């Protein structure tokens, strides 16, 4: 597969500051609605760790690199990250990019 046809899949993880988990979940939920409506988004799934409601995991897939680049260029993501930053531990999301094993 080439970059034009290979899907872009990533996992974003972060942990809410104590007492901020419900605000973080609400913010992610609203953002997820916008992302799911973007052309080229295949899924945007939101999880928490089984034993830690403050630990969030988002799994995203885009149809190709172009769709992912368009996602990154959107204003919604910039606003989301600015709002999220003061509510999470550390420097924000840790990203892990995946590829389909062949």
PyMOL commands that set and color helices and strands:
alter all, ss='L'
color gray80, all
select helices_A, chain A and resi 21-36+65-73+75-85
alter helices_A, ss='H'
color red, helices_A
select strands_A, chain A and resi 8-15+41-49+52-62+94-98
alter strands_A, ss='S'
color yellow, strands_A
deselect
rebuild
show_as cartoon
